[in-house]
Amino acid sequence: MSIDIQSGLNSLWHSTGIMNFIQQPEPGMSAVEGFLHAYGMPIMIVICLFLLWLGIKKQFEPLLLVPIAFGGLIANFPCDHSFQAFVYKVGIDPAIGIFPLIIFMGVGAMTDFGPLIANPKTALLGGAAQFGIFGALLLALCLGFTLPEAGAIGIIGGADGPTSIFVTSRLAEHLLPAIAVAAYSYMALVPVIQPPIMKLLTTKEERKIQMTQLREVTKREKIVFPLVVLLLCAILLPDACPLVGMLTFGNLCKECGVVDRLSDTMQNALINIITIFLGLAVGSKLSADHFLTLETLKILVLGIIAFSLATAGGVLMAKLMNLCSKEKINPLIGSAGVSAVPMAARVSNKVGLEENPQNFLLMHAMGPNVAGVIGSAVAAGVLLALCK
């Protein structure tokens, strides 16, 4: 009887989380590999708690960082992960993967393309900012990543979380944890990363440039615009149609004025629900064996380079355009060419106000900012066509 009790207690002990937090190193592992294998789960729990702190205390992209970090906590507990596996399968797995598309639909419903329509040349700034994607792709190839892996890493430069997840799930799914964390972390750090680059590449006089007020855009123009964008995408780059299609559909529902209930659902309830499940699904891949690798460190470094190149590309394009145009553009709005809407536009406005309290650049910066949303989706299509 005492043997049965002892055996039962021993079995109970081995089933506890405490017993399973520490793993035994496998034969043939190096010292570093053995340490990470043994203590990977506790290390990842600390990392996820740090991400939670960033989201809650520092408010760095809390709507996504909080569910991602919490999903990561669960993924590193020795428990049943079947719910997270199901959510991942439905929402992110390449075979289905509807979450990024639904979020893009919601983004379209919340986006006003008016500033871009009023000043179409700012689309060049959004296009130039995509240089960060392809610059990082080339650097990733130099570091030994395969072409699909390099393409997935490069998309971080678009500063668009759903696009990064969409592309990575199709090109290099095993890199999804590091790329998702990098994409959303750097998006949250836009107010920290961008201003030094903007100031380094512009003069005080350039930062003081005041731009004329934008013209009023008609309702007809706002309705026609998403249809034209979708048509051009279908003709020139079909691989980008899933993302661009959802973006333009959401925007059309917003602008046409006859489906307000649908538009409201896209902007609020639907995108909030999908954001919750998207975060938990991404977090489900933050297990130690997926995240604690040398590749992760390389991706984090390449991500910040991609983001910096994207910011610099937009600013330098604005300076180039000023050489060829009588009507000057404040180069600060070029940094808003990344797809972090509307945070990047607010940063451009903030830096402009620091130099000239009368210099309100927000609406001007929204032009390249929303162009960057389209640009990142188009770049995603290019990468899918090029790398898959």
WOVENVEN-V654854 format. One record per run of one state. SS is the DSSP state (alpha for helix, beta for strand, coil for the rest). FROM is the first residue (numbers start at 1). LEN is the number of residues. If there is no record, write none. Layout:
[[SS/FROM/LEN] [SS/FROM/LEN]]
This chain:
[[coil/1/1] [alpha/2/14] [coil/16/1] [alpha/17/5] [coil/22/9] [alpha/31/26] [coil/57/5] [alpha/62/14] [coil/76/6] [alpha/82/10] [coil/92/7] [alpha/99/12] [coil/111/3] [alpha/114/5] [coil/119/1] [alpha/120/9] [coil/129/2] [alpha/131/12] [coil/143/4] [alpha/147/12] [coil/159/2] [alpha/161/11] [coil/172/1] [alpha/173/16] [coil/189/1] [alpha/190/12] [coil/202/2] [alpha/204/4] [coil/208/11] [alpha/219/18] [coil/237/1] [alpha/238/19] [coil/257/3] [alpha/260/24] [coil/284/4] [alpha/288/4] [coil/292/2] [alpha/294/30] [coil/324/7] [alpha/331/7] [coil/338/5] [alpha/343/13] [coil/356/6] [alpha/362/26] [coil/388/1]]
